[in-house]
Amino acid sequence: MTRISTWHFLRLPIPACDSKSEFSCSFGVCVPLSSVCDGVADCALGQDEVGCCDRQKEYRCSSDKACIDKDSVCDGVADCSGGEDEAGCPERCGPAEFRCPDGSKCILNDNVCDGVWDCRDGSDERMERCGERWEVVYSHSTCPTNNALLINFRLSSDAEILLTSTD
């Protein structure tokens, strides 16, 4: 007994992805561009993760999809064609300046450990940074008009801080 089979193939058009907002996977599957190189394989064969940057060591430029070393971000040199690796970076400080940790401003090194808070969080005057600049010796006296205890601390830079306490 001979059996003859006839196969008929239908060719169905594969829908095109919107190239402005979607990435085209195999078999006509489209995924959002935001899913490309996000560390998760959204395409069945993982094409959306091929040729991506090493997320631990590299930054991916959105303008040209180039991978640059993370140390090149906010270094004052635009490495991405669109310059986004330098956008939104904190103010760059000069060699004789201290950057406040919150990135809000740079202050002259001469103003660090001078007894005056120049950074909003006081980080330019913290004991970890300035501890050795404080003298252990202090003087105190009593104010004759209101009997307040005046304590005078002296910094090695000769700036003075007056603390008042009333008992």
PyMOL CGO cylinders between C-alpha atoms (Angstrom):
from pymol import cmd
from pymol.cgo import CYLINDER

trace = [
    CYLINDER, 0.00, 0.00, 0.00, 1.46, 3.28, -1.13, 0.3, 1, 1, 1, 1, 1, 1,
    CYLINDER, 1.46, 3.28, -1.13, 0.51, 6.42, 0.57, 0.3, 1, 1, 1, 1, 1, 1,
    CYLINDER, 0.51, 6.42, 0.57, 0.99, 9.78, -1.12, 0.3, 1, 1, 1, 1, 1, 1,
    CYLINDER, 0.99, 9.78, -1.12, 0.93, 12.87, 1.00, 0.3, 1, 1, 1, 1, 1, 1,
    CYLINDER, 0.93, 12.87, 1.00, 0.66, 16.31, -0.32, 0.3, 1, 1, 1, 1, 1, 1,
    CYLINDER, 0.66, 16.31, -0.32, 1.83, 19.23, 1.79, 0.3, 1, 1, 1, 1, 1, 1,
    CYLINDER, 1.83, 19.23, 1.79, 0.67, 22.73, 1.21, 0.3, 1, 1, 1, 1, 1, 1,
    CYLINDER, 0.67, 22.73, 1.21, 2.51, 25.61, 2.80, 0.3, 1, 1, 1, 1, 1, 1,
    CYLINDER, 2.51, 25.61, 2.80, 0.96, 28.93, 3.44, 0.3, 1, 1, 1, 1, 1, 1,
    CYLINDER, 0.96, 28.93, 3.44, 3.14, 31.94, 3.42, 0.3, 1, 1, 1, 1, 1, 1,
    CYLINDER, 3.14, 31.94, 3.42, 1.87, 34.41, 5.91, 0.3, 1, 1, 1, 1, 1, 1,
    CYLINDER, 1.87, 34.41, 5.91, 3.30, 37.89, 5.98, 0.3, 1, 1, 1, 1, 1, 1,
    CYLINDER, 3.30, 37.89, 5.98, 5.39, 38.62, 9.07, 0.3, 1, 1, 1, 1, 1, 1,
    CYLINDER, 5.39, 38.62, 9.07, 4.25, 41.89, 10.59, 0.3, 1, 1, 1, 1, 1, 1,
    CYLINDER, 4.25, 41.89, 10.59, 6.91, 44.58, 10.64, 0.3, 1, 1, 1, 1, 1, 1,
    CYLINDER, 6.91, 44.58, 10.64, 7.91, 46.07, 13.98, 0.3, 1, 1, 1, 1, 1, 1,
    CYLINDER, 7.91, 46.07, 13.98, 7.78, 49.82, 14.50, 0.3, 1, 1, 1, 1, 1, 1,
    CYLINDER, 7.78, 49.82, 14.50, 11.52, 50.58, 14.25, 0.3, 1, 1, 1, 1, 1, 1,
    CYLINDER, 11.52, 50.58, 14.25, 11.12, 53.76, 16.32, 0.3, 1, 1, 1, 1, 1, 1,
    CYLINDER, 11.12, 53.76, 16.32, 9.79, 51.95, 19.38, 0.3, 1, 1, 1, 1, 1, 1,
    CYLINDER, 9.79, 51.95, 19.38, 10.28, 48.20, 18.85, 0.3, 1, 1, 1, 1, 1, 1,
    CYLINDER, 10.28, 48.20, 18.85, 13.03, 45.64, 18.26, 0.3, 1, 1, 1, 1, 1, 1,
    CYLINDER, 13.03, 45.64, 18.26, 12.39, 42.85, 15.75, 0.3, 1, 1, 1, 1, 1, 1,
    CYLINDER, 12.39, 42.85, 15.75, 13.02, 39.32, 17.06, 0.3, 1, 1, 1, 1, 1, 1,
    CYLINDER, 13.02, 39.32, 17.06, 12.80, 36.19, 14.94, 0.3, 1, 1, 1, 1, 1, 1,
    CYLINDER, 12.80, 36.19, 14.94, 9.44, 34.94, 13.72, 0.3, 1, 1, 1, 1, 1, 1,
    CYLINDER, 9.44, 34.94, 13.72, 7.87, 38.41, 13.65, 0.3, 1, 1, 1, 1, 1, 1,
    CYLINDER, 7.87, 38.41, 13.65, 7.93, 38.97, 17.40, 0.3, 1, 1, 1, 1, 1, 1,
    CYLINDER, 7.93, 38.97, 17.40, 8.40, 42.58, 18.45, 0.3, 1, 1, 1, 1, 1, 1,
    CYLINDER, 8.40, 42.58, 18.45, 9.64, 43.76, 21.85, 0.3, 1, 1, 1, 1, 1, 1,
    CYLINDER, 9.64, 43.76, 21.85, 9.89, 47.35, 23.13, 0.3, 1, 1, 1, 1, 1, 1,
    CYLINDER, 9.89, 47.35, 23.13, 13.24, 49.03, 22.50, 0.3, 1, 1, 1, 1, 1, 1,
    CYLINDER, 13.24, 49.03, 22.50, 13.50, 49.58, 26.27, 0.3, 1, 1, 1, 1, 1, 1,
    CYLINDER, 13.50, 49.58, 26.27, 13.82, 45.78, 26.60, 0.3, 1, 1, 1, 1, 1, 1,
    CYLINDER, 13.82, 45.78, 26.60, 16.94, 45.65, 24.43, 0.3, 1, 1, 1, 1, 1, 1,
    CYLINDER, 16.94, 45.65, 24.43, 20.16, 45.17, 26.43, 0.3, 1, 1, 1, 1, 1, 1,
    CYLINDER, 20.16, 45.17, 26.43, 18.34, 45.20, 29.77, 0.3, 1, 1, 1, 1, 1, 1,
    CYLINDER, 18.34, 45.20, 29.77, 19.89, 41.91, 30.92, 0.3, 1, 1, 1, 1, 1, 1,
    CYLINDER, 19.89, 41.91, 30.92, 16.70, 39.89, 30.23, 0.3, 1, 1, 1, 1, 1, 1,
    CYLINDER, 16.70, 39.89, 30.23, 16.28, 37.85, 27.03, 0.3, 1, 1, 1, 1, 1, 1,
    CYLINDER, 16.28, 37.85, 27.03, 12.83, 38.84, 25.74, 0.3, 1, 1, 1, 1, 1, 1,
    CYLINDER, 12.83, 38.84, 25.74, 13.26, 37.31, 22.28, 0.3, 1, 1, 1, 1, 1, 1,
    CYLINDER, 13.26, 37.31, 22.28, 12.97, 33.50, 22.09, 0.3, 1, 1, 1, 1, 1, 1,
    CYLINDER, 12.97, 33.50, 22.09, 16.54, 33.25, 20.75, 0.3, 1, 1, 1, 1, 1, 1,
    CYLINDER, 16.54, 33.25, 20.75, 17.89, 36.10, 22.91, 0.3, 1, 1, 1, 1, 1, 1,
    CYLINDER, 17.89, 36.10, 22.91, 18.67, 38.45, 20.02, 0.3, 1, 1, 1, 1, 1, 1,
    CYLINDER, 18.67, 38.45, 20.02, 17.72, 41.47, 22.15, 0.3, 1, 1, 1, 1, 1, 1,
    CYLINDER, 17.72, 41.47, 22.15, 20.76, 40.78, 24.38, 0.3, 1, 1, 1, 1, 1, 1,
    CYLINDER, 20.76, 40.78, 24.38, 23.37, 40.11, 21.67, 0.3, 1, 1, 1, 1, 1, 1,
    CYLINDER, 23.37, 40.11, 21.67, 26.21, 42.65, 21.39, 0.3, 1, 1, 1, 1, 1, 1,
    CYLINDER, 26.21, 42.65, 21.39, 25.25, 44.45, 24.59, 0.3, 1, 1, 1, 1, 1, 1,
    CYLINDER, 25.25, 44.45, 24.59, 27.61, 46.16, 27.03, 0.3, 1, 1, 1, 1, 1, 1,
    CYLINDER, 27.61, 46.16, 27.03, 28.96, 44.48, 30.15, 0.3, 1, 1, 1, 1, 1, 1,
    CYLINDER, 28.96, 44.48, 30.15, 26.56, 46.13, 32.63, 0.3, 1, 1, 1, 1, 1, 1,
    CYLINDER, 26.56, 46.13, 32.63, 29.07, 45.75, 35.49, 0.3, 1, 1, 1, 1, 1, 1,
    CYLINDER, 29.07, 45.75, 35.49, 31.91, 47.60, 33.73, 0.3, 1, 1, 1, 1, 1, 1,
    CYLINDER, 31.91, 47.60, 33.73, 30.40, 49.57, 30.87, 0.3, 1, 1, 1, 1, 1, 1,
    CYLINDER, 30.40, 49.57, 30.87, 27.86, 52.29, 30.13, 0.3, 1, 1, 1, 1, 1, 1,
    CYLINDER, 27.86, 52.29, 30.13, 25.75, 52.05, 26.97, 0.3, 1, 1, 1, 1, 1, 1,
    CYLINDER, 25.75, 52.05, 26.97, 25.32, 55.31, 25.06, 0.3, 1, 1, 1, 1, 1, 1,
    CYLINDER, 25.32, 55.31, 25.06, 21.71, 55.83, 24.04, 0.3, 1, 1, 1, 1, 1, 1,
    CYLINDER, 21.71, 55.83, 24.04, 22.64, 58.01, 21.05, 0.3, 1, 1, 1, 1, 1, 1,
    CYLINDER, 22.64, 58.01, 21.05, 24.93, 55.57, 19.22, 0.3, 1, 1, 1, 1, 1, 1,
    CYLINDER, 24.93, 55.57, 19.22, 24.60, 52.35, 21.28, 0.3, 1, 1, 1, 1, 1, 1,
    CYLINDER, 24.60, 52.35, 21.28, 28.37, 52.41, 21.91, 0.3, 1, 1, 1, 1, 1, 1,
    CYLINDER, 28.37, 52.41, 21.91, 29.77, 50.82, 25.07, 0.3, 1, 1, 1, 1, 1, 1,
    CYLINDER, 29.77, 50.82, 25.07, 32.16, 52.98, 27.07, 0.3, 1, 1, 1, 1, 1, 1,
    CYLINDER, 32.16, 52.98, 27.07, 33.99, 52.26, 30.32, 0.3, 1, 1, 1, 1, 1, 1,
    CYLINDER, 33.99, 52.26, 30.32, 31.97, 53.37, 33.37, 0.3, 1, 1, 1, 1, 1, 1,
    CYLINDER, 31.97, 53.37, 33.37, 34.98, 55.44, 34.50, 0.3, 1, 1, 1, 1, 1, 1,
    CYLINDER, 34.98, 55.44, 34.50, 34.47, 57.57, 31.38, 0.3, 1, 1, 1, 1, 1, 1,
    CYLINDER, 34.47, 57.57, 31.38, 31.04, 58.77, 32.59, 0.3, 1, 1, 1, 1, 1, 1,
    CYLINDER, 31.04, 58.77, 32.59, 31.17, 62.28, 34.14, 0.3, 1, 1, 1, 1, 1, 1,
    CYLINDER, 31.17, 62.28, 34.14, 34.91, 62.61, 33.45, 0.3, 1, 1, 1, 1, 1, 1,
    CYLINDER, 34.91, 62.61, 33.45, 34.56, 65.90, 31.53, 0.3, 1, 1, 1, 1, 1, 1,
    CYLINDER, 34.56, 65.90, 31.53, 35.03, 64.29, 28.10, 0.3, 1, 1, 1, 1, 1, 1,
    CYLINDER, 35.03, 64.29, 28.10, 32.01, 63.44, 25.91, 0.3, 1, 1, 1, 1, 1, 1,
    CYLINDER, 32.01, 63.44, 25.91, 32.59, 59.86, 24.75, 0.3, 1, 1, 1, 1, 1, 1,
    CYLINDER, 32.59, 59.86, 24.75, 29.06, 59.19, 23.43, 0.3, 1, 1, 1, 1, 1, 1,
    CYLINDER, 29.06, 59.19, 23.43, 28.20, 60.86, 20.12, 0.3, 1, 1, 1, 1, 1, 1,
    CYLINDER, 28.20, 60.86, 20.12, 25.26, 62.62, 21.80, 0.3, 1, 1, 1, 1, 1, 1,
    CYLINDER, 25.26, 62.62, 21.80, 27.30, 63.60, 24.86, 0.3, 1, 1, 1, 1, 1, 1,
    CYLINDER, 27.30, 63.60, 24.86, 24.88, 61.92, 27.28, 0.3, 1, 1, 1, 1, 1, 1,
    CYLINDER, 24.88, 61.92, 27.28, 27.75, 60.47, 29.31, 0.3, 1, 1, 1, 1, 1, 1,
    CYLINDER, 27.75, 60.47, 29.31, 28.42, 64.02, 30.55, 0.3, 1, 1, 1, 1, 1, 1,
    CYLINDER, 28.42, 64.02, 30.55, 24.80, 65.19, 30.94, 0.3, 1, 1, 1, 1, 1, 1,
    CYLINDER, 24.80, 65.19, 30.94, 23.45, 65.72, 34.47, 0.3, 1, 1, 1, 1, 1, 1,
    CYLINDER, 23.45, 65.72, 34.47, 26.86, 65.26, 36.07, 0.3, 1, 1, 1, 1, 1, 1,
    CYLINDER, 26.86, 65.26, 36.07, 27.70, 67.12, 39.25, 0.3, 1, 1, 1, 1, 1, 1,
    CYLINDER, 27.70, 67.12, 39.25, 29.82, 70.25, 38.98, 0.3, 1, 1, 1, 1, 1, 1,
    CYLINDER, 29.82, 70.25, 38.98, 33.48, 69.47, 38.27, 0.3, 1, 1, 1, 1, 1, 1,
    CYLINDER, 33.48, 69.47, 38.27, 35.87, 70.68, 40.94, 0.3, 1, 1, 1, 1, 1, 1,
    CYLINDER, 35.87, 70.68, 40.94, 39.32, 72.09, 40.35, 0.3, 1, 1, 1, 1, 1, 1,
    CYLINDER, 39.32, 72.09, 40.35, 42.49, 70.51, 41.78, 0.3, 1, 1, 1, 1, 1, 1,
    CYLINDER, 42.49, 70.51, 41.78, 42.46, 72.85, 44.78, 0.3, 1, 1, 1, 1, 1, 1,
    CYLINDER, 42.46, 72.85, 44.78, 38.78, 72.23, 45.56, 0.3, 1, 1, 1, 1, 1, 1,
    CYLINDER, 38.78, 72.23, 45.56, 36.73, 69.78, 47.63, 0.3, 1, 1, 1, 1, 1, 1,
    CYLINDER, 36.73, 69.78, 47.63, 33.43, 68.44, 46.25, 0.3, 1, 1, 1, 1, 1, 1,
    CYLINDER, 33.43, 68.44, 46.25, 30.57, 68.22, 48.71, 0.3, 1, 1, 1, 1, 1, 1,
    CYLINDER, 30.57, 68.22, 48.71, 29.40, 64.57, 48.69, 0.3, 1, 1, 1, 1, 1, 1,
    CYLINDER, 29.40, 64.57, 48.69, 25.89, 65.54, 47.56, 0.3, 1, 1, 1, 1, 1, 1,
    CYLINDER, 25.89, 65.54, 47.56, 27.47, 67.12, 44.44, 0.3, 1, 1, 1, 1, 1, 1,
    CYLINDER, 27.47, 67.12, 44.44, 25.87, 70.49, 45.23, 0.3, 1, 1, 1, 1, 1, 1,
    CYLINDER, 25.87, 70.49, 45.23, 29.08, 72.53, 45.07, 0.3, 1, 1, 1, 1, 1, 1,
    CYLINDER, 29.08, 72.53, 45.07, 32.85, 72.72, 45.19, 0.3, 1, 1, 1, 1, 1, 1,
    CYLINDER, 32.85, 72.72, 45.19, 34.64, 74.61, 47.92, 0.3, 1, 1, 1, 1, 1, 1,
    CYLINDER, 34.64, 74.61, 47.92, 38.26, 75.67, 48.16, 0.3, 1, 1, 1, 1, 1, 1,
    CYLINDER, 38.26, 75.67, 48.16, 40.46, 73.24, 50.07, 0.3, 1, 1, 1, 1, 1, 1,
    CYLINDER, 40.46, 73.24, 50.07, 41.35, 76.15, 52.37, 0.3, 1, 1, 1, 1, 1, 1,
    CYLINDER, 41.35, 76.15, 52.37, 37.70, 76.18, 53.50, 0.3, 1, 1, 1, 1, 1, 1,
    CYLINDER, 37.70, 76.18, 53.50, 37.74, 72.50, 54.51, 0.3, 1, 1, 1, 1, 1, 1,
    CYLINDER, 37.74, 72.50, 54.51, 38.18, 71.98, 58.28, 0.3, 1, 1, 1, 1, 1, 1,
    CYLINDER, 38.18, 71.98, 58.28, 37.98, 75.69, 58.98, 0.3, 1, 1, 1, 1, 1, 1,
    CYLINDER, 37.98, 75.69, 58.98, 35.12, 75.43, 61.46, 0.3, 1, 1, 1, 1, 1, 1,
    CYLINDER, 35.12, 75.43, 61.46, 32.47, 76.69, 59.00, 0.3, 1, 1, 1, 1, 1, 1,
    CYLINDER, 32.47, 76.69, 59.00, 30.00, 74.34, 57.30, 0.3, 1, 1, 1, 1, 1, 1,
    CYLINDER, 30.00, 74.34, 57.30, 30.25, 75.08, 53.60, 0.3, 1, 1, 1, 1, 1, 1,
    CYLINDER, 30.25, 75.08, 53.60, 28.58, 71.82, 52.49, 0.3, 1, 1, 1, 1, 1, 1,
    CYLINDER, 28.58, 71.82, 52.49, 24.89, 71.47, 53.40, 0.3, 1, 1, 1, 1, 1, 1,
    CYLINDER, 24.89, 71.47, 53.40, 25.60, 68.27, 55.34, 0.3, 1, 1, 1, 1, 1, 1,
    CYLINDER, 25.60, 68.27, 55.34, 28.69, 69.64, 57.10, 0.3, 1, 1, 1, 1, 1, 1,
    CYLINDER, 28.69, 69.64, 57.10, 30.89, 66.97, 55.50, 0.3, 1, 1, 1, 1, 1, 1,
    CYLINDER, 30.89, 66.97, 55.50, 33.69, 69.50, 55.02, 0.3, 1, 1, 1, 1, 1, 1,
    CYLINDER, 33.69, 69.50, 55.02, 33.95, 69.76, 58.83, 0.3, 1, 1, 1, 1, 1, 1,
    CYLINDER, 33.95, 69.76, 58.83, 33.40, 66.15, 59.96, 0.3, 1, 1, 1, 1, 1, 1,
    CYLINDER, 33.40, 66.15, 59.96, 35.66, 64.70, 62.64, 0.3, 1, 1, 1, 1, 1, 1,
    CYLINDER, 35.66, 64.70, 62.64, 36.75, 61.83, 60.34, 0.3, 1, 1, 1, 1, 1, 1,
    CYLINDER, 36.75, 61.83, 60.34, 38.22, 64.46, 58.01, 0.3, 1, 1, 1, 1, 1, 1,
    CYLINDER, 38.22, 64.46, 58.01, 39.27, 67.13, 60.47, 0.3, 1, 1, 1, 1, 1, 1,
    CYLINDER, 39.27, 67.13, 60.47, 39.82, 65.28, 63.76, 0.3, 1, 1, 1, 1, 1, 1,
    CYLINDER, 39.82, 65.28, 63.76, 43.54, 65.92, 63.95, 0.3, 1, 1, 1, 1, 1, 1,
    CYLINDER, 43.54, 65.92, 63.95, 43.02, 69.65, 63.38, 0.3, 1, 1, 1, 1, 1, 1,
    CYLINDER, 43.02, 69.65, 63.38, 41.01, 70.13, 66.58, 0.3, 1, 1, 1, 1, 1, 1,
    CYLINDER, 41.01, 70.13, 66.58, 43.01, 71.08, 69.67, 0.3, 1, 1, 1, 1, 1, 1,
    CYLINDER, 43.01, 71.08, 69.67, 42.10, 69.16, 72.78, 0.3, 1, 1, 1, 1, 1, 1,
    CYLINDER, 42.10, 69.16, 72.78, 42.54, 72.24, 74.98, 0.3, 1, 1, 1, 1, 1, 1,
    CYLINDER, 42.54, 72.24, 74.98, 39.61, 74.59, 75.45, 0.3, 1, 1, 1, 1, 1, 1,
    CYLINDER, 39.61, 74.59, 75.45, 38.83, 77.41, 77.81, 0.3, 1, 1, 1, 1, 1, 1,
    CYLINDER, 38.83, 77.41, 77.81, 35.64, 78.26, 79.55, 0.3, 1, 1, 1, 1, 1, 1,
    CYLINDER, 35.64, 78.26, 79.55, 34.24, 81.13, 81.54, 0.3, 1, 1, 1, 1, 1, 1,
    CYLINDER, 34.24, 81.13, 81.54, 30.96, 82.32, 82.98, 0.3, 1, 1, 1, 1, 1, 1,
    CYLINDER, 30.96, 82.32, 82.98, 29.16, 85.29, 81.55, 0.3, 1, 1, 1, 1, 1, 1,
    CYLINDER, 29.16, 85.29, 81.55, 28.60, 87.77, 84.38, 0.3, 1, 1, 1, 1, 1, 1,
    CYLINDER, 28.60, 87.77, 84.38, 25.25, 89.07, 83.09, 0.3, 1, 1, 1, 1, 1, 1,
    CYLINDER, 25.25, 89.07, 83.09, 23.29, 85.81, 82.71, 0.3, 1, 1, 1, 1, 1, 1,
    CYLINDER, 23.29, 85.81, 82.71, 25.57, 83.22, 84.35, 0.3, 1, 1, 1, 1, 1, 1,
    CYLINDER, 25.57, 83.22, 84.35, 25.88, 81.32, 81.02, 0.3, 1, 1, 1, 1, 1, 1,
    CYLINDER, 25.88, 81.32, 81.02, 28.84, 78.99, 80.62, 0.3, 1, 1, 1, 1, 1, 1,
    CYLINDER, 28.84, 78.99, 80.62, 30.96, 80.01, 77.62, 0.3, 1, 1, 1, 1, 1, 1,
    CYLINDER, 30.96, 80.01, 77.62, 33.19, 77.31, 76.13, 0.3, 1, 1, 1, 1, 1, 1,
    CYLINDER, 33.19, 77.31, 76.13, 35.83, 78.39, 73.61, 0.3, 1, 1, 1, 1, 1, 1,
    CYLINDER, 35.83, 78.39, 73.61, 37.24, 75.66, 71.30, 0.3, 1, 1, 1, 1, 1, 1,
    CYLINDER, 37.24, 75.66, 71.30, 40.23, 76.55, 69.16, 0.3, 1, 1, 1, 1, 1, 1,
    CYLINDER, 40.23, 76.55, 69.16, 41.09, 75.02, 65.79, 0.3, 1, 1, 1, 1, 1, 1,
    CYLINDER, 41.09, 75.02, 65.79, 44.70, 74.57, 64.77, 0.3, 1, 1, 1, 1, 1, 1,
    CYLINDER, 44.70, 74.57, 64.77, 43.99, 77.06, 61.95, 0.3, 1, 1, 1, 1, 1, 1,
    CYLINDER, 43.99, 77.06, 61.95, 43.28, 79.65, 64.66, 0.3, 1, 1, 1, 1, 1, 1,
    CYLINDER, 43.28, 79.65, 64.66, 39.59, 79.95, 63.80, 0.3, 1, 1, 1, 1, 1, 1,
    CYLINDER, 39.59, 79.95, 63.80, 37.37, 80.03, 66.88, 0.3, 1, 1, 1, 1, 1, 1,
    CYLINDER, 37.37, 80.03, 66.88, 34.00, 78.47, 67.65, 0.3, 1, 1, 1, 1, 1, 1,
    CYLINDER, 34.00, 78.47, 67.65, 32.00, 79.66, 70.66, 0.3, 1, 1, 1, 1, 1, 1,
    CYLINDER, 32.00, 79.66, 70.66, 29.52, 77.29, 72.27, 0.3, 1, 1, 1, 1, 1, 1,
    CYLINDER, 29.52, 77.29, 72.27, 27.12, 78.60, 74.89, 0.3, 1, 1, 1, 1, 1, 1,
    CYLINDER, 27.12, 78.60, 74.89, 25.48, 76.50, 77.54, 0.3, 1, 1, 1, 1, 1, 1,
    CYLINDER, 25.48, 76.50, 77.54, 23.25, 77.65, 80.38, 0.3, 1, 1, 1, 1, 1, 1,
    CYLINDER, 23.25, 77.65, 80.38, 22.83, 75.56, 83.51, 0.3, 1, 1, 1, 1, 1, 1,
]
cmd.load_cgo(trace, "trace")
